[in-house]
Amino acid sequence: MIEKMALFAAVTLPLWNIPLIIRMIKRRSSEDISLYWTFGVWGCLAAMTPRALVSSDPIFRIYNIVNLAVFTIVVAAVWKYRKRETK
């Protein structure tokens, strides 16, 4: 039962990024989200991926894969909706 709950949490937790993505798309802006934070979080997730992929813990593997996939969409949305300064 504990493993099933952990697996559910591992898949569900990264999905909480979806409202953030939807908000950026609706507003067509990501100005309130720091690029440093976005790329910092993504970089840490990417750095953890090799260890997650060889881990014997399936919940850690699934969490890392789902989190990296969903957060990559966050990064793409932040980058796409970042307003460029024009001179």
PDB file of N, CA, C and O in Angstrom:
ATOM      1  N   MET A   1       0.828  -1.208   0.000  1.00  0.00           N
ATOM      2  CA  MET A   1       0.000   0.000   0.000  1.00  0.00           C
ATOM      3  C   MET A   1       0.864   1.261   0.000  1.00  0.00           C
ATOM      4  O   MET A   1       0.562   2.225  -0.703  1.00  0.00           O
ATOM      5  N   ILE A   2       1.929   1.250   0.784  1.00  0.00           N
ATOM      6  CA  ILE A   2       2.814   2.428   0.852  1.00  0.00           C
ATOM      7  C   ILE A   2       3.475   2.673  -0.502  1.00  0.00           C
ATOM      8  O   ILE A   2       3.607   3.818  -0.932  1.00  0.00           O
ATOM      9  N   GLU A   3       3.889   1.603  -1.170  1.00  0.00           N
ATOM     10  CA  GLU A   3       4.513   1.766  -2.483  1.00  0.00           C
ATOM     11  C   GLU A   3       3.520   2.301  -3.509  1.00  0.00           C
ATOM     12  O   GLU A   3       3.895   3.110  -4.358  1.00  0.00           O
ATOM     13  N   LYS A   4       2.276   1.872  -3.451  1.00  0.00           N
ATOM     14  CA  LYS A   4       1.258   2.380  -4.375  1.00  0.00           C
ATOM     15  C   LYS A   4       1.009   3.867  -4.135  1.00  0.00           C
ATOM     16  O   LYS A   4       0.858   4.639  -5.082  1.00  0.00           O
ATOM     17  N   MET A   5       0.968   4.264  -2.862  1.00  0.00           N
ATOM     18  CA  MET A   5       0.789   5.689  -2.538  1.00  0.00           C
ATOM     19  C   MET A   5       1.982   6.503  -3.032  1.00  0.00           C
ATOM     20  O   MET A   5       1.808   7.590  -3.581  1.00  0.00           O
ATOM     21  N   ALA A   6       3.174   5.988  -2.841  1.00  0.00           N
ATOM     22  CA  ALA A   6       4.376   6.686  -3.290  1.00  0.00           C
ATOM     23  C   ALA A   6       4.408   6.797  -4.809  1.00  0.00           C
ATOM     24  O   ALA A   6       4.791   7.836  -5.347  1.00  0.00           O
ATOM     25  N   LEU A   7       4.011   5.744  -5.497  1.00  0.00           N
ATOM     26  CA  LEU A   7       3.955   5.778  -6.956  1.00  0.00           C
ATOM     27  C   LEU A   7       2.940   6.808  -7.430  1.00  0.00           C
ATOM     28  O   LEU A   7       3.206   7.563  -8.366  1.00  0.00           O
ATOM     29  N   PHE A   8       1.783   6.841  -6.790  1.00  0.00           N
ATOM     30  CA  PHE A   8       0.767   7.841  -7.120  1.00  0.00           C
ATOM     31  C   PHE A   8       1.325   9.257  -6.920  1.00  0.00           C
ATOM     32  O   PHE A   8       1.138  10.125  -7.772  1.00  0.00           O
ATOM     33  N   ALA A   9       2.002   9.483  -5.808  1.00  0.00           N
ATOM     34  CA  ALA A   9       2.590  10.797  -5.534  1.00  0.00           C
ATOM     35  C   ALA A   9       3.694  11.127  -6.534  1.00  0.00           C
ATOM     36  O   ALA A   9       3.821  12.279  -6.950  1.00  0.00           O
ATOM     37  N   ALA A  10       4.488  10.142  -6.922  1.00  0.00           N
ATOM     38  CA  ALA A  10       5.581  10.361  -7.864  1.00  0.00           C
ATOM     39  C   ALA A  10       5.069  10.819  -9.223  1.00  0.00           C
ATOM     40  O   ALA A  10       5.712  11.625  -9.897  1.00  0.00           O
ATOM     41  N   VAL A  11       3.923  10.308  -9.618  1.00  0.00           N
ATOM     42  CA  VAL A  11       3.346  10.708 -10.900  1.00  0.00           C
ATOM     43  C   VAL A  11       2.542  11.999 -10.765  1.00  0.00           C
ATOM     44  O   VAL A  11       2.543  12.827 -11.676  1.00  0.00           O
ATOM     45  N   THR A  12       1.866  12.173  -9.649  1.00  0.00           N
ATOM     46  CA  THR A  12       0.979  13.315  -9.462  1.00  0.00           C
ATOM     47  C   THR A  12       1.729  14.613  -9.158  1.00  0.00           C
ATOM     48  O   THR A  12       1.361  15.669  -9.673  1.00  0.00           O
ATOM     49  N   LEU A  13       2.754  14.551  -8.344  1.00  0.00           N
ATOM     50  CA  LEU A  13       3.459  15.770  -7.920  1.00  0.00           C
ATOM     51  C   LEU A  13       3.926  16.632  -9.091  1.00  0.00           C
ATOM     52  O   LEU A  13       3.663  17.835  -9.085  1.00  0.00           O
ATOM     53  N   PRO A  14       4.601  16.078 -10.090  1.00  0.00           N
ATOM     54  CA  PRO A  14       5.021  16.921 -11.215  1.00  0.00           C
ATOM     55  C   PRO A  14       3.865  17.535 -11.994  1.00  0.00           C
ATOM     56  O   PRO A  14       4.034  18.563 -12.649  1.00  0.00           O
ATOM     57  N   LEU A  15       2.685  16.906 -11.926  1.00  0.00           N
ATOM     58  CA  LEU A  15       1.542  17.430 -12.673  1.00  0.00           C
ATOM     59  C   LEU A  15       1.038  18.763 -12.119  1.00  0.00           C
ATOM     60  O   LEU A  15       0.253  19.449 -12.774  1.00  0.00           O
ATOM     61  N   TRP A  16       1.483  19.131 -10.921  1.00  0.00           N
ATOM     62  CA  TRP A  16       1.106  20.424 -10.356  1.00  0.00           C
ATOM     63  C   TRP A  16       1.741  21.572 -11.125  1.00  0.00           C
ATOM     64  O   TRP A  16       1.400  22.732 -10.893  1.00  0.00           O
ATOM     65  N   ASN A  17       2.657  21.271 -12.036  1.00  0.00           N
ATOM     66  CA  ASN A  17       3.226  22.298 -12.906  1.00  0.00           C
ATOM     67  C   ASN A  17       2.272  22.676 -14.035  1.00  0.00           C
ATOM     68  O   ASN A  17       2.431  23.730 -14.651  1.00  0.00           O
ATOM     69  N   ILE A  18       1.297  21.839 -14.308  1.00  0.00           N
ATOM     70  CA  ILE A  18       0.383  22.104 -15.420  1.00  0.00           C
ATOM     71  C   ILE A  18      -0.391  23.412 -15.244  1.00  0.00           C
ATOM     72  O   ILE A  18      -0.517  24.153 -16.218  1.00  0.00           O
ATOM     73  N   PRO A  19      -0.921  23.743 -14.051  1.00  0.00           N
ATOM     74  CA  PRO A  19      -1.580  25.041 -13.911  1.00  0.00           C
ATOM     75  C   PRO A  19      -0.641  26.220 -14.197  1.00  0.00           C
ATOM     76  O   PRO A  19      -1.074  27.246 -14.721  1.00  0.00           O
ATOM     77  N   LEU A  20       0.628  26.073 -13.856  1.00  0.00           N
ATOM     78  CA  LEU A  20       1.613  27.111 -14.161  1.00  0.00           C
ATOM     79  C   LEU A  20       1.750  27.279 -15.671  1.00  0.00           C
ATOM     80  O   LEU A  20       1.781  28.404 -16.172  1.00  0.00           O
ATOM     81  N   ILE A  21       1.829  26.192 -16.380  1.00  0.00           N
ATOM     82  CA  ILE A  21       1.939  26.230 -17.841  1.00  0.00           C
ATOM     83  C   ILE A  21       0.689  26.865 -18.446  1.00  0.00           C
ATOM     84  O   ILE A  21       0.787  27.722 -19.324  1.00  0.00           O
ATOM     85  N   ILE A  22      -0.469  26.449 -17.983  1.00  0.00           N
ATOM     86  CA  ILE A  22      -1.733  26.995 -18.503  1.00  0.00           C
ATOM     87  C   ILE A  22      -1.828  28.495 -18.248  1.00  0.00           C
ATOM     88  O   ILE A  22      -2.266  29.246 -19.119  1.00  0.00           O
ATOM     89  N   ARG A  23      -1.417  28.934 -17.055  1.00  0.00           N
ATOM     90  CA  ARG A  23      -1.454  30.362 -16.736  1.00  0.00           C
ATOM     91  C   ARG A  23      -0.560  31.163 -17.680  1.00  0.00           C
ATOM     92  O   ARG A  23      -0.944  32.244 -18.128  1.00  0.00           O
ATOM     93  N   MET A  24       0.624  30.643 -17.985  1.00  0.00           N
ATOM     94  CA  MET A  24       1.517  31.345 -18.918  1.00  0.00           C
ATOM     95  C   MET A  24       0.901  31.421 -20.305  1.00  0.00           C
ATOM     96  O   MET A  24       0.987  32.452 -20.972  1.00  0.00           O
ATOM     97  N   ILE A  25       0.282  30.337 -20.739  1.00  0.00           N
ATOM     98  CA  ILE A  25      -0.326  30.322 -22.072  1.00  0.00           C
ATOM     99  C   ILE A  25      -1.484  31.313 -22.143  1.00  0.00           C
ATOM    100  O   ILE A  25      -1.601  32.061 -23.114  1.00  0.00           O
ATOM    101  N   LYS A  26      -2.341  31.324 -21.122  1.00  0.00           N
ATOM    102  CA  LYS A  26      -3.480  32.245 -21.113  1.00  0.00           C
ATOM    103  C   LYS A  26      -3.030  33.699 -21.092  1.00  0.00           C
ATOM    104  O   LYS A  26      -3.584  34.534 -21.807  1.00  0.00           O
ATOM    105  N   ARG A  27      -2.016  34.007 -20.268  1.00  0.00           N
ATOM    106  CA  ARG A  27      -1.552  35.393 -20.154  1.00  0.00           C
ATOM    107  C   ARG A  27      -0.573  35.777 -21.248  1.00  0.00           C
ATOM    108  O   ARG A  27      -0.304  36.957 -21.470  1.00  0.00           O
ATOM    109  N   ARG A  28      -0.040  34.761 -21.934  1.00  0.00           N
ATOM    110  CA  ARG A  28       0.993  34.978 -22.932  1.00  0.00           C
ATOM    111  C   ARG A  28       2.188  35.727 -22.350  1.00  0.00           C
ATOM    112  O   ARG A  28       2.794  36.578 -23.001  1.00  0.00           O
ATOM    113  N   SER A  29       2.504  35.385 -21.103  1.00  0.00           N
ATOM    114  CA  SER A  29       3.624  36.028 -20.420  1.00  0.00           C
ATOM    115  C   SER A  29       4.201  35.079 -19.375  1.00  0.00           C
ATOM    116  O   SER A  29       3.485  34.299 -18.746  1.00  0.00           O
ATOM    117  N   SER A  30       5.519  35.173 -19.211  1.00  0.00           N
ATOM    118  CA  SER A  30       6.188  34.434 -18.141  1.00  0.00           C
ATOM    119  C   SER A  30       7.102  35.373 -17.364  1.00  0.00           C
ATOM    120  O   SER A  30       8.071  34.944 -16.738  1.00  0.00           O
ATOM    121  N   GLU A  31       6.779  36.650 -17.416  1.00  0.00           N
ATOM    122  CA  GLU A  31       7.628  37.663 -16.787  1.00  0.00           C
ATOM    123  C   GLU A  31       7.762  37.488 -15.277  1.00  0.00           C
ATOM    124  O   GLU A  31       8.766  37.911 -14.703  1.00  0.00           O
ATOM    125  N   ASP A  32       6.779  36.875 -14.618  1.00  0.00           N
ATOM    126  CA  ASP A  32       6.830  36.725 -13.171  1.00  0.00           C
ATOM    127  C   ASP A  32       7.623  35.489 -12.739  1.00  0.00           C
ATOM    128  O   ASP A  32       7.711  35.190 -11.548  1.00  0.00           O
ATOM    129  N   ILE A  33       8.193  34.780 -13.701  1.00  0.00           N
ATOM    130  CA  ILE A  33       8.962  33.573 -13.393  1.00  0.00           C
ATOM    131  C   ILE A  33      10.418  33.817 -13.769  1.00  0.00           C
ATOM    132  O   ILE A  33      10.727  34.170 -14.907  1.00  0.00           O
ATOM    133  N   SER A  34      11.295  33.627 -12.812  1.00  0.00           N
ATOM    134  CA  SER A  34      12.716  33.867 -13.008  1.00  0.00           C
ATOM    135  C   SER A  34      13.331  32.828 -13.947  1.00  0.00           C
ATOM    136  O   SER A  34      13.124  31.624 -13.796  1.00  0.00           O
ATOM    137  N   LEU A  35      14.096  33.333 -14.925  1.00  0.00           N
ATOM    138  CA  LEU A  35      14.818  32.418 -15.808  1.00  0.00           C
ATOM    139  C   LEU A  35      15.878  31.646 -15.026  1.00  0.00           C
ATOM    140  O   LEU A  35      16.106  30.465 -15.290  1.00  0.00           O
ATOM    141  N   TYR A  36      16.528  32.309 -14.063  1.00  0.00           N
ATOM    142  CA  TYR A  36      17.534  31.628 -13.236  1.00  0.00           C
ATOM    143  C   TYR A  36      16.904  30.458 -12.478  1.00  0.00           C
ATOM    144  O   TYR A  36      17.470  29.366 -12.431  1.00  0.00           O
ATOM    145  N   TRP A  37      15.740  30.690 -11.893  1.00  0.00           N
ATOM    146  CA  TRP A  37      15.046  29.633 -11.155  1.00  0.00           C
ATOM    147  C   TRP A  37      14.666  28.498 -12.096  1.00  0.00           C
ATOM    148  O   TRP A  37      14.894  27.326 -11.794  1.00  0.00           O
ATOM    149  N   THR A  38      14.085  28.854 -13.238  1.00  0.00           N
ATOM    150  CA  THR A  38      13.616  27.861 -14.185  1.00  0.00           C
ATOM    151  C   THR A  38      14.751  26.958 -14.657  1.00  0.00           C
ATOM    152  O   THR A  38      14.646  25.733 -14.601  1.00  0.00           O
ATOM    153  N   PHE A  39      15.834  27.572 -15.121  1.00  0.00           N
ATOM    154  CA  PHE A  39      16.943  26.769 -15.620  1.00  0.00           C
ATOM    155  C   PHE A  39      17.717  26.097 -14.490  1.00  0.00           C
ATOM    156  O   PHE A  39      18.320  25.044 -14.699  1.00  0.00           O
ATOM    157  N   GLY A  40      17.710  26.685 -13.306  1.00  0.00           N
ATOM    158  CA  GLY A  40      18.336  26.046 -12.155  1.00  0.00           C
ATOM    159  C   GLY A  40      17.630  24.769 -11.757  1.00  0.00           C
ATOM    160  O   GLY A  40      18.271  23.745 -11.523  1.00  0.00           O
ATOM    161  N   VAL A  41      16.308  24.826 -11.681  1.00  0.00           N
ATOM    162  CA  VAL A  41      15.531  23.629 -11.336  1.00  0.00           C
ATOM    163  C   VAL A  41      15.694  22.572 -12.429  1.00  0.00           C
ATOM    164  O   VAL A  41      15.909  21.398 -12.128  1.00  0.00           O
ATOM    165  N   TRP A  42      15.592  22.980 -13.682  1.00  0.00           N
ATOM    166  CA  TRP A  42      15.721  22.021 -14.777  1.00  0.00           C
ATOM    167  C   TRP A  42      17.112  21.393 -14.791  1.00  0.00           C
ATOM    168  O   TRP A  42      17.252  20.192 -15.025  1.00  0.00           O
ATOM    169  N   GLY A  43      18.135  22.200 -14.543  1.00  0.00           N
ATOM    170  CA  GLY A  43      19.502  21.682 -14.503  1.00  0.00           C
ATOM    171  C   GLY A  43      19.692  20.651 -13.400  1.00  0.00           C
ATOM    172  O   GLY A  43      20.346  19.627 -13.601  1.00  0.00           O
ATOM    173  N   CYS A  44      19.116  20.926 -12.232  1.00  0.00           N
ATOM    174  CA  CYS A  44      19.210  19.961 -11.125  1.00  0.00           C
ATOM    175  C   CYS A  44      18.476  18.670 -11.459  1.00  0.00           C
ATOM    176  O   CYS A  44      18.967  17.580 -11.168  1.00  0.00           O
ATOM    177  N   LEU A  45      17.309  18.789 -12.065  1.00  0.00           N
ATOM    178  CA  LEU A  45      16.567  17.585 -12.466  1.00  0.00           C
ATOM    179  C   LEU A  45      17.362  16.778 -13.496  1.00  0.00           C
ATOM    180  O   LEU A  45      17.433  15.552 -13.413  1.00  0.00           O
ATOM    181  N   ALA A  46      17.951  17.473 -14.456  1.00  0.00           N
ATOM    182  CA  ALA A  46      18.743  16.793 -15.479  1.00  0.00           C
ATOM    183  C   ALA A  46      19.981  16.142 -14.864  1.00  0.00           C
ATOM    184  O   ALA A  46      20.372  15.049 -15.274  1.00  0.00           O
ATOM    185  N   ALA A  47      20.595  16.797 -13.893  1.00  0.00           N
ATOM    186  CA  ALA A  47      21.783  16.236 -13.252  1.00  0.00           C
ATOM    187  C   ALA A  47      21.451  14.989 -12.428  1.00  0.00           C
ATOM    188  O   ALA A  47      22.287  14.097 -12.286  1.00  0.00           O
ATOM    189  N   MET A  48      20.231  14.927 -11.885  1.00  0.00           N
ATOM    190  CA  MET A  48      19.816  13.757 -11.108  1.00  0.00           C
ATOM    191  C   MET A  48      19.387  12.585 -11.986  1.00  0.00           C
ATOM    192  O   MET A  48      19.336  11.447 -11.517  1.00  0.00           O
ATOM    193  N   THR A  49      19.084  12.847 -13.229  1.00  0.00           N
ATOM    194  CA  THR A  49      18.532  11.823 -14.109  1.00  0.00           C
ATOM    195  C   THR A  49      19.418  10.592 -14.269  1.00  0.00           C
ATOM    196  O   THR A  49      18.904   9.478 -14.171  1.00  0.00           O
ATOM    197  N   PRO A  50      20.721  10.731 -14.508  1.00  0.00           N
ATOM    198  CA  PRO A  50      21.526   9.511 -14.655  1.00  0.00           C
ATOM    199  C   PRO A  50      21.432   8.582 -13.436  1.00  0.00           C
ATOM    200  O   PRO A  50      21.340   7.364 -13.589  1.00  0.00           O
ATOM    201  N   ARG A  51      21.454   9.153 -12.243  1.00  0.00           N
ATOM    202  CA  ARG A  51      21.353   8.335 -11.027  1.00  0.00           C
ATOM    203  C   ARG A  51      19.965   7.706 -10.923  1.00  0.00           C
ATOM    204  O   ARG A  51      19.832   6.552 -10.515  1.00  0.00           O
ATOM    205  N   ALA A  52      18.946   8.457 -11.286  1.00  0.00           N
ATOM    206  CA  ALA A  52      17.587   7.919 -11.218  1.00  0.00           C
ATOM    207  C   ALA A  52      17.407   6.758 -12.182  1.00  0.00           C
ATOM    208  O   ALA A  52      16.744   5.772 -11.856  1.00  0.00           O
ATOM    209  N   LEU A  53      17.990   6.871 -13.357  1.00  0.00           N
ATOM    210  CA  LEU A  53      17.809   5.824 -14.370  1.00  0.00           C
ATOM    211  C   LEU A  53      18.467   4.506 -13.990  1.00  0.00           C
ATOM    212  O   LEU A  53      18.019   3.447 -14.428  1.00  0.00           O
ATOM    213  N   VAL A  54      19.523   4.552 -13.181  1.00  0.00           N
ATOM    214  CA  VAL A  54      20.186   3.309 -12.771  1.00  0.00           C
ATOM    215  C   VAL A  54      19.763   2.855 -11.380  1.00  0.00           C
ATOM    216  O   VAL A  54      20.228   1.825 -10.889  1.00  0.00           O
ATOM    217  N   SER A  55      18.892   3.614 -10.752  1.00  0.00           N
ATOM    218  CA  SER A  55      18.432   3.276  -9.406  1.00  0.00           C
ATOM    219  C   SER A  55      17.567   2.015  -9.417  1.00  0.00           C
ATOM    220  O   SER A  55      16.826   1.753 -10.364  1.00  0.00           O
ATOM    221  N   SER A  56      17.684   1.257  -8.355  1.00  0.00           N
ATOM    222  CA  SER A  56      16.825   0.074  -8.231  1.00  0.00           C
ATOM    223  C   SER A  56      15.435   0.440  -7.701  1.00  0.00           C
ATOM    224  O   SER A  56      14.539  -0.403  -7.654  1.00  0.00           O
ATOM    225  N   ASP A  57      15.268   1.692  -7.307  1.00  0.00           N
ATOM    226  CA  ASP A  57      13.982   2.170  -6.782  1.00  0.00           C
ATOM    227  C   ASP A  57      13.104   2.642  -7.938  1.00  0.00           C
ATOM    228  O   ASP A  57      13.370   3.699  -8.510  1.00  0.00           O
ATOM    229  N   PRO A  58      12.072   1.893  -8.294  1.00  0.00           N
ATOM    230  CA  PRO A  58      11.245   2.276  -9.441  1.00  0.00           C
ATOM    231  C   PRO A  58      10.489   3.587  -9.225  1.00  0.00           C
ATOM    232  O   PRO A  58      10.214   4.309 -10.184  1.00  0.00           O
ATOM    233  N   ILE A  59      10.158   3.894  -7.994  1.00  0.00           N
ATOM    234  CA  ILE A  59       9.420   5.131  -7.728  1.00  0.00           C
ATOM    235  C   ILE A  59      10.303   6.343  -7.985  1.00  0.00           C
ATOM    236  O   ILE A  59       9.838   7.339  -8.540  1.00  0.00           O
ATOM    237  N   PHE A  60      11.567   6.272  -7.590  1.00  0.00           N
ATOM    238  CA  PHE A  60      12.523   7.354  -7.862  1.00  0.00           C
ATOM    239  C   PHE A  60      12.703   7.521  -9.368  1.00  0.00           C
ATOM    240  O   PHE A  60      12.744   8.647  -9.864  1.00  0.00           O
ATOM    241  N   ARG A  61      12.812   6.405 -10.102  1.00  0.00           N
ATOM    242  CA  ARG A  61      12.964   6.476 -11.563  1.00  0.00           C
ATOM    243  C   ARG A  61      11.751   7.143 -12.202  1.00  0.00           C
ATOM    244  O   ARG A  61      11.894   8.061 -13.010  1.00  0.00           O
ATOM    245  N   ILE A  62      10.576   6.686 -11.842  1.00  0.00           N
ATOM    246  CA  ILE A  62       9.344   7.231 -12.434  1.00  0.00           C
ATOM    247  C   ILE A  62       9.194   8.706 -12.092  1.00  0.00           C
ATOM    248  O   ILE A  62       8.872   9.518 -12.959  1.00  0.00           O
ATOM    249  N   TYR A  63       9.427   9.056 -10.828  1.00  0.00           N
ATOM    250  CA  TYR A  63       9.312  10.458 -10.411  1.00  0.00           C
ATOM    251  C   TYR A  63      10.257  11.331 -11.225  1.00  0.00           C
ATOM    252  O   TYR A  63       9.859  12.386 -11.719  1.00  0.00           O
ATOM    253  N   ASN A  64      11.499  10.900 -11.367  1.00  0.00           N
ATOM    254  CA  ASN A  64      12.466  11.711 -12.087  1.00  0.00           C
ATOM    255  C   ASN A  64      12.083  11.872 -13.552  1.00  0.00           C
ATOM    256  O   ASN A  64      12.178  12.969 -14.101  1.00  0.00           O
ATOM    257  N   ILE A  65      11.655  10.800 -14.180  1.00  0.00           N
ATOM    258  CA  ILE A  65      11.293  10.861 -15.602  1.00  0.00           C
ATOM    259  C   ILE A  65      10.085  11.769 -15.818  1.00  0.00           C
ATOM    260  O   ILE A  65      10.101  12.623 -16.705  1.00  0.00           O
ATOM    261  N   VAL A  66       9.049  11.591 -15.019  1.00  0.00           N
ATOM    262  CA  VAL A  66       7.841  12.418 -15.165  1.00  0.00           C
ATOM    263  C   VAL A  66       8.156  13.873 -14.829  1.00  0.00           C
ATOM    264  O   VAL A  66       7.724  14.780 -15.540  1.00  0.00           O
ATOM    265  N   ASN A  67       8.901  14.101 -13.760  1.00  0.00           N
ATOM    266  CA  ASN A  67       9.226  15.469 -13.354  1.00  0.00           C
ATOM    267  C   ASN A  67      10.071  16.167 -14.417  1.00  0.00           C
ATOM    268  O   ASN A  67       9.811  17.323 -14.749  1.00  0.00           O
ATOM    269  N   LEU A  68      11.069  15.483 -14.949  1.00  0.00           N
ATOM    270  CA  LEU A  68      11.908  16.087 -15.985  1.00  0.00           C
ATOM    271  C   LEU A  68      11.081  16.388 -17.236  1.00  0.00           C
ATOM    272  O   LEU A  68      11.251  17.443 -17.846  1.00  0.00           O
ATOM    273  N   ALA A  69      10.196  15.483 -17.621  1.00  0.00           N
ATOM    274  CA  ALA A  69       9.373  15.700 -18.813  1.00  0.00           C
ATOM    275  C   ALA A  69       8.448  16.902 -18.634  1.00  0.00           C
ATOM    276  O   ALA A  69       8.385  17.772 -19.503  1.00  0.00           O
ATOM    277  N   VAL A  70       7.736  16.952 -17.519  1.00  0.00           N
ATOM    278  CA  VAL A  70       6.783  18.045 -17.304  1.00  0.00           C
ATOM    279  C   VAL A  70       7.528  19.366 -17.111  1.00  0.00           C
ATOM    280  O   VAL A  70       7.091  20.399 -17.618  1.00  0.00           O
ATOM    281  N   PHE A  71       8.648  19.342 -16.385  1.00  0.00           N
ATOM    282  CA  PHE A  71       9.359  20.602 -16.166  1.00  0.00           C
ATOM    283  C   PHE A  71      10.034  21.090 -17.442  1.00  0.00           C
ATOM    284  O   PHE A  71      10.273  22.289 -17.590  1.00  0.00           O
ATOM    285  N   THR A  72      10.346  20.186 -18.364  1.00  0.00           N
ATOM    286  CA  THR A  72      10.864  20.618 -19.662  1.00  0.00           C
ATOM    287  C   THR A  72       9.799  21.434 -20.392  1.00  0.00           C
ATOM    288  O   THR A  72      10.127  22.395 -21.088  1.00  0.00           O
ATOM    289  N   ILE A  73       8.542  21.065 -20.241  1.00  0.00           N
ATOM    290  CA  ILE A  73       7.447  21.846 -20.827  1.00  0.00           C
ATOM    291  C   ILE A  73       7.362  23.210 -20.149  1.00  0.00           C
ATOM    292  O   ILE A  73       7.107  24.214 -20.813  1.00  0.00           O
ATOM    293  N   VAL A  74       7.571  23.256 -18.831  1.00  0.00           N
ATOM    294  CA  VAL A  74       7.597  24.544 -18.118  1.00  0.00           C
ATOM    295  C   VAL A  74       8.693  25.427 -18.695  1.00  0.00           C
ATOM    296  O   VAL A  74       8.460  26.601 -18.983  1.00  0.00           O
ATOM    297  N   VAL A  75       9.885  24.871 -18.864  1.00  0.00           N
ATOM    298  CA  VAL A  75      11.011  25.637 -19.403  1.00  0.00           C
ATOM    299  C   VAL A  75      10.670  26.174 -20.791  1.00  0.00           C
ATOM    300  O   VAL A  75      10.932  27.339 -21.093  1.00  0.00           O
ATOM    301  N   ALA A  76      10.085  25.324 -21.632  1.00  0.00           N
ATOM    302  CA  ALA A  76       9.715  25.752 -22.986  1.00  0.00           C
ATOM    303  C   ALA A  76       8.682  26.875 -22.944  1.00  0.00           C
ATOM    304  O   ALA A  76       8.773  27.828 -23.719  1.00  0.00           O
ATOM    305  N   ALA A  77       7.711  26.773 -22.055  1.00  0.00           N
ATOM    306  CA  ALA A  77       6.683  27.818 -21.941  1.00  0.00           C
ATOM    307  C   ALA A  77       7.282  29.115 -21.418  1.00  0.00           C
ATOM    308  O   ALA A  77       6.963  30.194 -21.919  1.00  0.00           O
ATOM    309  N   VAL A  78       8.143  29.018 -20.419  1.00  0.00           N
ATOM    310  CA  VAL A  78       8.790  30.229 -19.888  1.00  0.00           C
ATOM    311  C   VAL A  78       9.595  30.904 -20.991  1.00  0.00           C
ATOM    312  O   VAL A  78       9.538  32.122 -21.156  1.00  0.00           O
ATOM    313  N   TRP A  79      10.334  30.115 -21.733  1.00  0.00           N
ATOM    314  CA  TRP A  79      11.167  30.668 -22.806  1.00  0.00           C
ATOM    315  C   TRP A  79      10.297  31.266 -23.919  1.00  0.00           C
ATOM    316  O   TRP A  79      10.593  32.349 -24.423  1.00  0.00           O
ATOM    317  N   LYS A  80       9.233  30.565 -24.296  1.00  0.00           N
ATOM    318  CA  LYS A  80       8.375  31.039 -25.383  1.00  0.00           C
ATOM    319  C   LYS A  80       7.655  32.339 -25.019  1.00  0.00           C
ATOM    320  O   LYS A  80       7.536  33.237 -25.852  1.00  0.00           O
ATOM    321  N   TYR A  81       7.176  32.439 -23.780  1.00  0.00           N
ATOM    322  CA  TYR A  81       6.379  33.589 -23.406  1.00  0.00           C
ATOM    323  C   TYR A  81       7.177  34.685 -22.711  1.00  0.00           C
ATOM    324  O   TYR A  81       6.601  35.611 -22.140  1.00  0.00           O
ATOM    325  N   ARG A  82       8.493  34.581 -22.758  1.00  0.00           N
ATOM    326  CA  ARG A  82       9.328  35.648 -22.219  1.00  0.00           C
ATOM    327  C   ARG A  82       9.308  36.786 -23.220  1.00  0.00           C
ATOM    328  O   ARG A  82       9.627  36.595 -24.393  1.00  0.00           O
ATOM    329  N   LYS A  83       8.936  37.964 -22.759  1.00  0.00           N
ATOM    330  CA  LYS A  83       8.881  39.131 -23.644  1.00  0.00           C
ATOM    331  C   LYS A  83      10.300  39.646 -23.879  1.00  0.00           C
ATOM    332  O   LYS A  83      11.053  39.898 -22.939  1.00  0.00           O
ATOM    333  N   ARG A  84      10.634  39.791 -25.126  1.00  0.00           N
ATOM    334  CA  ARG A  84      11.959  40.293 -25.491  1.00  0.00           C
ATOM    335  C   ARG A  84      11.918  41.815 -25.498  1.00  0.00           C
ATOM    336  O   ARG A  84      10.958  42.423 -25.970  1.00  0.00           O
ATOM    337  N   GLU A  85      12.968  42.414 -24.970  1.00  0.00           N
ATOM    338  CA  GLU A  85      13.069  43.883 -25.043  1.00  0.00           C
ATOM    339  C   GLU A  85      13.484  44.268 -26.448  1.00  0.00           C
ATOM    340  O   GLU A  85      14.443  43.728 -27.000  1.00  0.00           O
ATOM    341  N   THR A  86      12.752  45.205 -27.017  1.00  0.00           N
ATOM    342  CA  THR A  86      13.111  45.686 -28.349  1.00  0.00           C
ATOM    343  C   THR A  86      13.488  47.151 -28.234  1.00  0.00           C
ATOM    344  O   THR A  86      12.868  47.927 -27.507  1.00  0.00           O
ATOM    345  N   LYS A  87      14.524  47.501 -28.976  1.00  0.00           N
ATOM    346  CA  LYS A  87      15.006  48.901 -28.930  1.00  0.00           C
ATOM    347  C   LYS A  87      14.810  49.566 -30.259  1.00  0.00           C
ATOM    348  O   LYS A  87      15.151  50.739 -30.419  1.00  0.00           O
TER     349      LYS A  87
END
